[in-house]
């Protein structure tokens, strides 16, 4: 007998060789019908995998992240089988699950495929799925695996296998199809009831522009047709909220091929919006004791060698900038933290001087391949709301919790109410990925976990997601469409102070190392604005809107009165403009709605005679007639309710 421990701590006894599905059946038939994958002692297993030792078992359904991963990974196998059937002679490469579905990269050789072919491939996938073919894993020697794909002439799979160790290689079989695979599948193909292939794109083998360009087919599948329908409806809503579309319509930003891919150009309205976001955070930071600094856009290569960033990210950086001096190289700044370390070193510090909190809206540059660029969310030049706190170990807990308070203030002021947090720690099995002493890592990880507990955060601990120099607390916000985004991060770092030889004089008159906290509530201004655009659909909080009021004159006769209203609003620091075009009032209202003006003021003969305005609110319609002073009070009250001062 073996003891199987369930997530609630219950231990159940089973015959050796029992499977996860046997365990599910012992609990209830209903659960067994919905279980599609499992993990045993933290490792993905099939629902049919025999269990022969005591251990912890977790059963996953489609609603679970791990369940979706198994479902979509299995669907990639079904896609691959359909493609091999319909396009003989193609070469399969890899087909992983992704956040919203899966893809498969394929070398079609001389054959061609286009979007119009996708419905036929979907039908073939559903035909295969209806066969209810069981997914089964089998082990293979490295020699046999290499021989299999060499006979097929598939150099991609051969390359993958050559990098694997003998004894770790497995294949997944279903129906007449087999594929190199590590495992993690649903019980059988019949669970897949709905299929939609989303798009076709190009992708270089292993992401290297020097390699063959493959065809990538994206898809998504569901266990019920209604789930697919709901997903496609959500995608339609997402298209309407796409920040690239809204950014163009609202005249916030643009891109230029002549300037360069991934380098956004902020237009006047977008620049004003960014400035308001920056000023909002600067005001809160000042109350929290931060000092603003500025660092240059380039730095000597040696700076990043010292910090360790060059060894980790040198290949992903832009090429070095060479000077007339032989051997002298500079880099476009890929991050701000090494600069702030050098700022800290400009003079000696005592423990009485700490914490030192340096903040900067610093623009950094990182090379991203052109195929990975996406609007404002993936760019080559972006501005971080970066800050670095240098403190004593005794200050660490309090300082970390203060940063959490600041992040929560930012989210609350901008309407991000639903979020979870992730404590990202190192992978103890891969120490080569990290720098620094293990004891310092443990202290840093414990500090983050304790702070998250004391603040009552809903958090999970994830191994292997730490930065190379320290663990971090990431904030995952949910937008209006239920999508999850990583926004805001706080990191504890014992390593950069060591590498830069940072010190302070303690109360014992000896030199000690400070602890460094990295934090960025926005993350990057570009990505934050993109996510905020999609979350709000362009209907920003009133205090943040580029223009808060559009004054619509019914005819040219009332233009002077409209300008008088404008002057009055501007005196009350309300951002407004006058639309005195020779257009119908109905057209002006429609266009104001499309351009997301929070308020419209209609002025005509009656309003001019009475000294009033007729007020319309975006998406709500008429809300009545009032004096200009009353309207100003309405606006300012709404702004005060939108945003409160940060309390330290």
C-alpha positions as CSV (number, residue, x, y, z in Angstrom):
1,X,0.0,0.0,0.0
2,X,1.1,3.6,-0.6
3,X,0.0,6.8,1.1
4,X,-1.4,9.5,-1.1
5,X,-1.6,13.0,0.4
6,X,-4.3,15.3,-1.0
7,X,-4.1,19.1,-1.0
8,X,-6.3,19.4,2.1
9,X,-3.8,17.3,4.0
10,X,-5.9,14.1,3.9
11,X,-3.9,10.9,3.5
12,X,-5.5,8.0,1.7
13,X,-4.2,4.5,1.2
14,X,-4.1,2.8,-2.2
15,X,-2.6,-0.3,-3.9
16,X,0.8,0.4,-5.4
17,X,0.3,1.0,-9.1
18,X,-2.9,3.0,-8.6
19,X,-3.2,6.0,-10.9
20,X,-4.3,9.6,-10.3
21,X,-7.6,8.7,-12.0
22,X,-8.1,5.9,-9.5
23,X,-7.7,8.4,-6.7
24,X,-10.2,10.7,-8.4
25,X,-12.7,7.9,-8.7
26,X,-12.3,7.0,-5.0
27,X,-13.4,10.6,-4.2
28,X,-16.3,10.9,-6.6
29,X,-17.4,10.0,-10.1
30,X,-18.1,13.6,-10.8
31,X,-14.6,14.6,-9.9
32,X,-13.2,11.8,-12.1
33,X,-15.2,13.1,-15.1
34,X,-13.6,16.5,-14.7
35,X,-10.0,15.6,-13.9
36,X,-7.8,16.1,-16.9
37,X,-4.2,16.2,-15.5
38,X,-2.3,15.8,-12.3
39,X,1.0,16.4,-10.5
40,X,2.8,14.0,-8.1
41,X,5.4,15.3,-5.7
42,X,5.5,18.5,-7.8
43,X,6.1,16.7,-11.1
44,X,3.6,16.6,-14.0
45,X,2.2,13.1,-14.5
46,X,-0.5,11.6,-16.7
47,X,-3.8,10.6,-15.1
48,X,-2.9,7.1,-16.1
49,X,0.6,7.1,-14.5
50,X,1.1,4.3,-12.0
51,X,1.9,5.6,-8.5
52,X,4.3,3.4,-6.6
53,X,5.5,5.5,-3.7
54,X,4.0,7.7,-1.0
55,X,3.6,11.3,-2.1
56,X,1.6,14.4,-2.6
57,X,-1.0,14.3,-5.4
58,X,-2.8,17.3,-6.9
59,X,-5.7,16.7,-9.4
60,X,-6.4,19.4,-12.0
61,X,-9.5,20.4,-13.9
62,X,-9.8,22.7,-16.9
63,X,-10.5,25.7,-14.7
64,X,-7.0,25.3,-13.1
65,X,-4.0,26.9,-14.8
66,X,-2.2,23.5,-14.8
67,X,-5.3,21.9,-16.3
68,X,-5.5,24.4,-19.1
69,X,-1.8,23.8,-19.8
70,X,-2.3,20.0,-20.2
71,X,-5.4,20.6,-22.3
72,X,-3.7,23.0,-24.7
73,X,-0.5,21.0,-24.8
74,X,-2.5,17.9,-25.8
75,X,-4.4,20.0,-28.4
76,X,-1.0,21.0,-29.9
77,X,-0.4,17.2,-30.5
78,X,-3.9,17.0,-32.2
79,X,-3.0,20.0,-34.4
80,X,0.3,18.3,-35.3
81,X,-1.4,15.1,-36.3
82,X,-3.9,17.0,-38.4
83,X,-1.1,18.8,-40.2
84,X,0.9,15.7,-40.9
85,X,-2.2,14.0,-42.3
86,X,-3.1,17.0,-44.6
87,X,0.4,18.1,-45.5
88,X,2.6,15.0,-45.9
89,X,6.3,15.6,-45.7
90,X,6.2,18.6,-43.3
91,X,8.7,18.8,-40.4
92,X,7.3,19.4,-36.9
93,X,9.4,21.3,-34.4
94,X,7.8,22.4,-31.1
95,X,4.2,22.9,-29.9
96,X,3.9,24.2,-26.4
97,X,0.9,25.5,-24.4
98,X,0.8,29.3,-23.9
99,X,-1.3,31.6,-21.7
100,X,-4.3,31.5,-24.1
101,X,-4.1,28.3,-26.1
102,X,-1.1,26.8,-27.9
103,X,0.9,26.9,-31.1
104,X,3.0,24.6,-33.3
105,X,6.0,25.7,-35.3
106,X,6.2,23.8,-38.6
107,X,8.6,23.7,-41.6
108,X,6.2,23.3,-44.6
109,X,9.1,23.1,-47.1
110,X,7.8,23.8,-50.6
111,X,4.1,23.6,-49.4
112,X,2.1,26.6,-48.5
113,X,-0.6,27.4,-46.0
114,X,-2.7,30.5,-45.4
115,X,-5.5,31.7,-43.1
116,X,-8.2,30.3,-45.5
117,X,-6.9,26.7,-44.9
118,X,-7.5,27.0,-41.1
119,X,-11.2,25.9,-41.1
120,X,-10.3,22.6,-42.9
121,X,-7.6,22.0,-40.3
122,X,-10.0,22.7,-37.5
123,X,-12.4,20.1,-38.9
124,X,-9.6,17.5,-39.2
125,X,-8.7,18.2,-35.5
126,X,-12.3,17.7,-34.4
127,X,-12.5,14.5,-36.4
128,X,-9.3,13.2,-34.6
129,X,-10.7,14.3,-31.2
130,X,-13.9,12.4,-31.7
131,X,-11.9,9.2,-31.9
132,X,-11.3,9.5,-28.1
133,X,-7.7,8.3,-28.6
134,X,-5.7,7.8,-25.4
135,X,-2.5,9.8,-24.8
136,X,0.3,7.6,-23.6
137,X,3.9,8.2,-22.7
138,X,6.7,5.8,-23.5
139,X,10.4,6.0,-22.8
140,X,13.0,5.9,-25.5
141,X,16.8,5.6,-25.7
142,X,18.6,8.5,-27.2
143,X,19.9,6.3,-30.0
144,X,16.4,5.1,-30.9
145,X,15.0,8.7,-30.8
146,X,17.7,10.0,-33.0
147,X,17.3,7.2,-35.4
148,X,13.5,7.8,-35.6
149,X,13.9,11.4,-36.6
150,X,16.9,11.0,-38.8
151,X,14.9,8.5,-40.9
152,X,12.2,11.2,-41.1
153,X,14.8,13.8,-42.1
154,X,13.7,16.1,-39.3
155,X,16.8,18.0,-38.3
156,X,14.9,20.1,-35.8
157,X,13.9,17.2,-33.6
158,X,17.4,15.7,-34.0
159,X,18.9,18.9,-32.7
160,X,16.5,18.9,-29.7
161,X,17.3,15.3,-28.9
162,X,21.1,15.8,-29.2
163,X,20.8,18.3,-26.2
164,X,18.9,15.8,-24.0
165,X,20.5,13.2,-21.7
166,X,19.9,9.5,-22.4
167,X,17.4,8.1,-20.0
168,X,15.3,11.3,-19.9
169,X,13.7,11.0,-23.4
170,X,10.0,10.2,-23.8
171,X,7.5,10.1,-26.7
172,X,3.8,10.7,-26.5
173,X,1.6,8.4,-28.7
174,X,-2.1,8.8,-29.6
175,X,-3.9,7.2,-32.5
176,X,-1.3,6.8,-35.3
177,X,0.6,9.8,-34.2
178,X,3.8,10.1,-32.1
179,X,5.8,13.1,-31.0
180,X,8.8,13.8,-28.8
181,X,7.3,15.0,-25.5
182,X,8.0,15.3,-21.8
183,X,4.5,14.6,-20.7
184,X,1.5,16.3,-19.1
185,X,-1.6,15.4,-21.2
186,X,-5.3,14.9,-20.8
187,X,-6.6,11.4,-20.7
188,X,-7.8,11.2,-24.3
189,X,-8.6,13.4,-27.4
190,X,-12.3,13.2,-26.9
191,X,-12.3,15.8,-24.1
192,X,-11.5,18.4,-26.8
193,X,-15.0,19.5,-28.0
194,X,-14.3,23.0,-29.5
195,X,-11.4,24.2,-31.7
196,X,-10.4,27.5,-33.1
197,X,-7.2,28.2,-35.0
198,X,-6.5,31.9,-34.5
199,X,-3.7,32.9,-36.8
200,X,-0.6,32.1,-38.8
201,X,2.7,33.9,-38.2
202,X,6.4,33.5,-39.0
203,X,8.8,32.3,-36.3
204,X,12.5,31.6,-36.5
205,X,13.8,28.3,-35.3
206,X,14.8,28.7,-31.6
207,X,14.1,32.5,-32.0
208,X,17.3,33.1,-33.9
209,X,17.0,35.3,-36.9
210,X,19.9,33.4,-38.5
211,X,17.9,30.2,-38.5
212,X,15.2,28.9,-40.8
213,X,11.9,30.8,-40.7
214,X,9.1,28.4,-39.7
215,X,5.3,28.7,-39.9
216,X,3.7,29.2,-36.5
217,X,0.0,28.3,-36.2
218,X,-1.8,29.6,-33.1
219,X,-4.9,27.9,-31.7
220,X,-7.2,27.5,-28.7
221,X,-9.5,24.7,-27.7
222,X,-12.1,24.1,-25.0
223,X,-14.0,21.2,-23.4
224,X,-17.3,22.9,-24.3
225,X,-18.5,24.8,-27.3
226,X,-20.0,27.5,-25.1
227,X,-16.6,28.1,-23.6
228,X,-15.2,28.9,-27.0
229,X,-18.1,31.2,-27.8
230,X,-17.5,33.1,-24.6
231,X,-13.8,33.3,-25.3
232,X,-14.3,34.7,-28.9
233,X,-16.7,37.3,-27.5
234,X,-14.1,38.3,-25.0
235,X,-11.6,38.6,-27.8
236,X,-13.9,40.9,-29.7
237,X,-14.1,43.1,-26.6
238,X,-10.3,43.0,-26.3
239,X,-10.0,44.2,-30.0
240,X,-12.2,47.2,-29.2
241,X,-9.9,48.0,-26.2
242,X,-6.6,47.3,-28.0
243,X,-4.2,50.0,-26.8
244,X,-2.7,50.3,-30.2
245,X,-6.2,51.2,-31.7
246,X,-7.2,53.5,-28.8
247,X,-3.8,55.2,-28.7
248,X,-4.2,56.1,-32.4
249,X,-7.8,57.2,-32.0
250,X,-7.1,59.3,-28.9
251,X,-3.8,60.7,-30.4
252,X,-1.6,59.5,-27.5
253,X,1.3,57.9,-29.3
254,X,2.6,56.7,-32.7
255,X,5.4,54.8,-34.2
256,X,7.7,55.5,-37.2
257,X,9.7,53.1,-39.2
258,X,12.3,55.8,-39.8
259,X,12.7,56.4,-36.1
260,X,12.9,52.6,-35.5
261,X,10.7,49.7,-34.5
262,X,9.8,49.5,-30.8
263,X,10.6,53.2,-30.2
264,X,7.3,55.0,-29.4
265,X,6.7,58.6,-30.2
266,X,4.6,60.3,-27.5
267,X,2.2,62.9,-29.0
268,X,1.1,66.0,-27.1
269,X,-2.0,64.4,-25.5
270,X,0.0,61.3,-24.6
271,X,2.9,63.3,-23.2
272,X,0.5,65.3,-21.0
273,X,-1.1,62.0,-19.7
274,X,2.4,60.6,-18.9
275,X,3.4,63.8,-17.1
276,X,0.3,63.6,-15.0
277,X,1.1,60.0,-14.1
278,X,4.7,61.0,-13.2
279,X,3.6,64.0,-11.1
280,X,1.1,61.8,-9.3
281,X,3.8,59.3,-8.3
282,X,6.4,62.0,-7.6
283,X,4.0,63.7,-5.2
284,X,3.5,60.4,-3.3
285,X,7.2,59.6,-3.4
286,X,8.1,63.0,-1.9
287,X,5.8,62.3,1.0
288,X,7.5,58.9,1.4
289,X,11.0,60.4,1.6
290,X,12.3,59.7,-1.9
291,X,14.8,62.0,-3.6
292,X,14.7,62.4,-7.4
293,X,17.9,61.7,-9.3
294,X,18.8,61.6,-13.0
295,X,21.3,59.3,-14.7
296,X,22.7,59.4,-18.2
297,X,21.4,57.3,-21.1
298,X,24.7,55.6,-21.7
299,X,27.4,54.2,-19.4
300,X,30.8,52.5,-19.6
301,X,30.6,48.7,-20.2
302,X,32.6,48.2,-17.0
303,X,29.6,49.5,-15.0
304,X,27.4,46.6,-16.2
305,X,30.3,44.1,-15.8
306,X,30.5,45.1,-12.2
307,X,26.8,44.8,-11.6
308,X,26.6,41.4,-13.4
309,X,24.1,42.6,-15.9
310,X,26.5,42.3,-18.8
311,X,27.1,38.6,-18.2
312,X,23.4,37.9,-17.9
313,X,22.0,40.3,-20.6
314,X,24.9,41.3,-22.8
315,X,23.6,39.3,-25.7
316,X,20.2,41.0,-25.5
317,X,21.6,44.5,-25.3
318,X,22.2,46.8,-28.2
319,X,25.7,46.7,-29.7
320,X,28.3,48.7,-27.8
321,X,29.0,52.3,-28.6
322,X,32.7,52.6,-29.4
323,X,34.7,55.8,-28.8
324,X,37.8,57.1,-30.6
325,X,39.8,55.6,-27.7
326,X,40.8,52.1,-28.6
327,X,39.1,49.5,-26.5
328,X,36.7,51.9,-24.8
329,X,33.0,50.8,-25.0
330,X,29.8,52.3,-23.8
331,X,26.3,50.8,-23.7
332,X,22.8,52.3,-24.0
333,X,21.5,52.0,-20.5
334,X,19.6,48.7,-20.1
335,X,18.7,49.4,-16.4
336,X,19.0,52.1,-13.8
337,X,20.2,50.2,-10.6
338,X,24.0,50.2,-11.3
339,X,23.8,54.0,-11.8
340,X,22.1,54.5,-8.5
341,X,24.7,52.3,-6.7
342,X,27.4,54.7,-8.0
343,X,25.3,57.6,-6.8
344,X,25.2,56.1,-3.3
345,X,29.0,55.8,-3.4
346,X,29.6,59.5,-3.9
347,X,30.1,60.1,-0.1
348,X,30.4,58.0,3.1
349,X,27.2,57.3,5.0
350,X,26.3,56.6,8.6
351,X,23.5,54.3,9.8
352,X,21.9,57.6,10.9
353,X,21.7,58.7,7.3
354,X,19.8,55.7,6.1
355,X,17.5,54.8,4.4
356,X,18.5,56.6,1.3
357,X,15.7,56.5,-1.3
358,X,16.7,57.4,-4.9
359,X,13.9,57.7,-7.5
360,X,14.2,58.3,-11.2
361,X,11.9,58.1,-14.3
362,X,14.8,56.6,-16.2
363,X,14.6,55.6,-19.9
364,X,16.4,52.3,-20.7
365,X,17.0,50.4,-23.9
366,X,16.9,46.7,-24.6
367,X,17.1,44.9,-27.9
368,X,14.0,42.9,-28.7
369,X,13.6,40.9,-31.9
370,X,11.2,42.6,-34.3
371,X,8.7,39.7,-34.1
372,X,8.5,40.1,-30.3
373,X,7.6,43.8,-30.4
374,X,4.0,44.7,-29.6
375,X,2.6,48.2,-29.3
376,X,3.7,49.7,-26.0
377,X,3.8,46.4,-24.1
378,X,7.0,45.2,-25.8
379,X,9.3,48.0,-26.9
380,X,13.0,48.7,-27.3
381,X,13.1,52.0,-25.4
382,X,11.0,52.5,-22.2
383,X,10.9,54.6,-19.1
384,X,10.9,52.9,-15.7
385,X,9.5,54.5,-12.6
386,X,12.5,53.2,-10.9
387,X,13.6,53.7,-7.3
388,X,16.3,52.1,-5.1
389,X,16.3,52.1,-1.3
390,X,19.6,51.6,0.5
391,X,18.9,50.7,4.1
392,X,20.2,48.8,7.1
393,X,19.1,45.1,7.6
394,X,17.1,46.4,10.6
395,X,15.2,48.8,8.3
396,X,14.4,46.2,5.6
397,X,11.0,44.9,7.0
398,X,9.6,48.3,7.5
399,X,10.9,49.7,4.2
400,X,9.5,46.8,2.2
401,X,6.1,47.2,3.8
402,X,6.1,50.9,3.0
403,X,6.8,50.1,-0.6
404,X,3.8,47.7,-0.6
405,X,1.7,50.6,0.7
406,X,2.8,52.8,-2.2
407,X,2.1,50.2,-4.8
408,X,-1.4,49.6,-3.4
409,X,-2.0,53.4,-3.4
410,X,-1.1,53.5,-7.1
411,X,-3.4,50.6,-8.0
412,X,-6.3,52.0,-5.9
413,X,-6.0,55.5,-7.5
414,X,-6.1,54.0,-11.0
415,X,-8.9,51.5,-10.6
416,X,-6.9,48.2,-10.4
417,X,-8.9,46.7,-7.6
418,X,-8.4,42.9,-8.3
419,X,-4.9,41.6,-8.0
420,X,-2.8,38.9,-6.5
421,X,0.9,38.8,-5.7
422,X,3.6,36.3,-6.5
423,X,6.7,35.8,-4.3
424,X,9.4,34.9,-6.9
425,X,12.3,33.0,-5.4
426,X,15.3,31.3,-6.8
427,X,15.4,27.7,-8.2
428,X,17.6,25.9,-5.7
429,X,18.3,23.2,-8.4
430,X,19.9,25.8,-10.7
431,X,22.3,27.9,-8.6
432,X,24.2,28.9,-11.7
433,X,21.3,31.3,-12.7
434,X,22.0,33.5,-9.6
435,X,24.7,35.6,-8.1
436,X,25.5,36.0,-4.4
437,X,25.6,34.1,-1.1
438,X,22.9,31.5,-0.4
439,X,22.4,32.9,3.2
440,X,21.7,36.4,1.8
441,X,19.2,34.8,-0.6
442,X,17.4,33.1,2.3
443,X,17.3,36.3,4.3
444,X,15.9,38.3,1.3
445,X,13.3,35.6,0.5
446,X,12.1,35.4,4.1
447,X,11.8,39.2,4.3
448,X,9.5,39.3,1.3
449,X,7.3,36.4,2.6
450,X,7.0,38.0,6.0
451,X,6.0,41.4,4.6
452,X,3.4,39.8,2.3
453,X,2.0,37.9,5.3
454,X,1.9,41.0,7.6
455,X,0.2,43.0,4.8
456,X,-2.4,40.3,4.3
457,X,-1.6,39.9,0.6
458,X,-3.1,37.0,-1.4
459,X,0.2,35.5,-2.6
460,X,1.8,32.4,-4.0
461,X,5.4,31.4,-3.9
462,X,7.0,30.5,-7.3
463,X,10.4,28.9,-7.6
464,X,12.7,30.0,-10.5
465,X,11.1,33.4,-11.2
466,X,13.5,35.5,-9.1
467,X,15.8,38.1,-10.8
468,X,19.4,36.9,-11.0
469,X,20.4,39.2,-8.1
470,X,17.5,38.7,-5.8
471,X,14.0,37.6,-5.0
472,X,11.0,39.8,-5.7
473,X,7.3,40.4,-5.0
474,X,5.3,40.8,-8.3
475,X,1.8,42.2,-8.4
476,X,-0.6,40.5,-10.9
477,X,-3.6,42.7,-11.6
478,X,-6.8,41.6,-13.3
479,X,-8.2,44.0,-15.9
480,X,-11.8,44.7,-16.8
481,X,-11.8,41.7,-19.2
482,X,-10.5,39.3,-16.5
483,X,-7.0,39.2,-18.1
484,X,-4.0,39.0,-15.7
485,X,-1.1,41.4,-16.1
486,X,2.2,41.7,-14.1
487,X,2.3,45.3,-12.9
488,X,4.6,46.6,-10.2
489,X,7.5,44.7,-8.6
490,X,9.6,45.0,-5.5
491,X,12.9,43.2,-5.1
492,X,15.3,42.7,-2.2
493,X,19.0,42.7,-3.1
494,X,22.0,41.8,-1.0
495,X,24.2,41.2,-4.0
496,X,24.6,44.6,-5.8
497,X,25.8,46.3,-2.6
498,X,28.4,43.6,-2.4
499,X,29.5,43.9,-6.0
500,X,29.7,47.7,-5.8
501,X,31.3,47.6,-2.4
502,X,28.6,49.8,-0.8
503,X,29.0,50.5,2.9
504,X,27.7,52.6,5.8
505,X,29.2,53.1,9.2
506,X,27.2,51.4,11.9
507,X,26.6,52.3,15.6
508,X,29.6,50.1,16.4
509,X,31.8,52.4,14.2
510,X,32.5,49.6,11.8
511,X,31.6,49.4,8.1
512,X,28.6,47.4,7.1
513,X,26.8,46.5,3.8
514,X,23.4,48.1,3.2
515,X,20.5,46.1,1.8
516,X,19.1,47.4,-1.5
517,X,15.4,47.4,-2.4
518,X,14.4,47.8,-6.1
519,X,10.9,49.0,-6.8
520,X,8.7,50.2,-9.7
521,X,5.0,50.5,-9.1
522,X,4.2,51.2,-12.7
523,X,6.9,48.9,-14.1
524,X,7.4,50.9,-17.2
525,X,5.4,54.0,-18.3
526,X,4.8,52.5,-21.8
527,X,3.5,49.1,-20.6
528,X,1.5,50.7,-17.8
529,X,-0.2,53.2,-20.1
530,X,-1.0,50.3,-22.5
531,X,-2.6,48.2,-19.8
532,X,-4.5,51.1,-18.3
533,X,-5.8,52.0,-21.8
534,X,-7.1,48.4,-22.2
535,X,-8.4,48.2,-18.7
536,X,-10.4,51.5,-19.0
537,X,-11.2,51.3,-22.7
538,X,-9.7,54.8,-22.9
539,X,-12.1,56.1,-20.2
540,X,-9.3,57.1,-17.8
541,X,-10.1,58.4,-14.3
542,X,-11.2,62.0,-14.6
543,X,-8.1,63.5,-13.1
544,X,-5.9,61.7,-15.7
545,X,-7.9,62.5,-18.9
546,X,-6.0,64.6,-21.4
547,X,-9.1,66.7,-21.9
548,X,-11.9,66.6,-19.3
549,X,-14.6,68.7,-21.0
550,X,-15.7,69.5,-24.5
551,X,-17.8,72.7,-24.9
552,X,-20.2,72.3,-27.8
553,X,-21.7,75.5,-29.2
554,X,-25.0,75.0,-31.0
555,X,-24.0,77.7,-33.6
556,X,-21.3,80.3,-34.3
557,X,-23.5,82.9,-32.6
558,X,-22.6,81.4,-29.2
559,X,-18.9,81.1,-29.7
560,X,-18.1,84.0,-27.5
561,X,-20.1,82.6,-24.6
562,X,-18.4,79.2,-25.1
563,X,-15.0,80.9,-24.8
564,X,-16.2,82.6,-21.7
565,X,-17.2,79.2,-20.2
566,X,-13.8,77.9,-21.3
567,X,-11.9,80.7,-19.5
568,X,-13.9,80.1,-16.3
569,X,-13.1,76.4,-16.3
570,X,-9.4,77.0,-17.0
571,X,-9.3,79.3,-14.0
572,X,-10.5,76.4,-12.0
573,X,-7.7,74.2,-13.5
574,X,-10.2,72.1,-15.5
575,X,-8.9,71.0,-18.9
576,X,-11.4,71.9,-21.6
577,X,-11.7,73.0,-25.2
578,X,-14.4,74.5,-27.5
579,X,-15.9,72.8,-30.5
580,X,-17.2,75.7,-32.6
581,X,-17.2,73.9,-36.0
582,X,-20.1,74.4,-38.3
583,X,-21.5,71.0,-37.6
584,X,-24.8,69.8,-36.2
585,X,-24.9,69.5,-32.4
586,X,-25.8,65.8,-32.9
587,X,-22.6,65.1,-34.8
588,X,-20.5,67.0,-32.2
589,X,-22.0,64.9,-29.4
590,X,-21.4,61.6,-31.3
591,X,-17.8,62.5,-32.0
592,X,-17.2,63.6,-28.4
593,X,-18.5,60.3,-27.2
594,X,-16.1,58.5,-29.6
595,X,-13.2,60.6,-28.4
596,X,-14.0,59.7,-24.7
597,X,-14.6,63.2,-23.4
598,X,-15.9,62.6,-19.8
599,X,-18.2,65.7,-20.0
600,X,-19.8,67.7,-22.7
601,X,-21.3,71.2,-22.2
602,X,-23.9,72.3,-24.7
603,X,-24.3,76.1,-25.0
604,X,-26.9,77.9,-27.0
605,X,-29.3,80.8,-26.7
606,X,-31.0,79.6,-23.5
607,X,-27.6,78.9,-21.8
608,X,-26.1,82.2,-22.9
609,X,-29.0,84.2,-21.6
610,X,-29.1,82.3,-18.3
611,X,-25.4,82.0,-17.7
612,X,-25.7,78.2,-17.5
613,X,-24.5,75.1,-19.4
614,X,-26.4,71.9,-20.4
615,X,-24.3,69.0,-19.1
616,X,-23.9,65.6,-20.7
617,X,-21.8,62.8,-19.2
618,X,-19.9,60.2,-21.4
619,X,-22.0,57.0,-21.8
620,X,-24.8,58.4,-19.6
621,X,-26.4,61.3,-21.5
622,X,-28.0,64.4,-20.1
623,X,-27.5,65.1,-16.4
624,X,-29.1,68.6,-16.3
625,X,-28.5,72.3,-16.5
626,X,-26.4,74.1,-14.0
627,X,-24.2,77.2,-13.6
628,X,-20.6,77.1,-14.6
629,X,-19.6,77.4,-11.0
630,X,-21.8,74.4,-10.1
631,X,-20.3,72.4,-12.9
632,X,-16.8,73.2,-11.7
633,X,-17.7,72.1,-8.2
634,X,-19.1,68.8,-9.7
635,X,-15.8,68.2,-11.6
636,X,-13.5,69.0,-8.7
637,X,-15.6,66.9,-6.3
638,X,-15.4,63.9,-8.6
639,X,-11.6,64.3,-8.9
640,X,-11.2,64.5,-5.1
641,X,-13.2,61.3,-4.8
642,X,-11.1,59.7,-7.6
643,X,-7.8,60.3,-6.0
644,X,-6.8,60.9,-2.3
645,X,-3.4,61.9,-1.0
646,X,-0.9,59.3,-0.1
647,X,-0.6,58.8,3.7
648,X,2.8,57.8,5.0
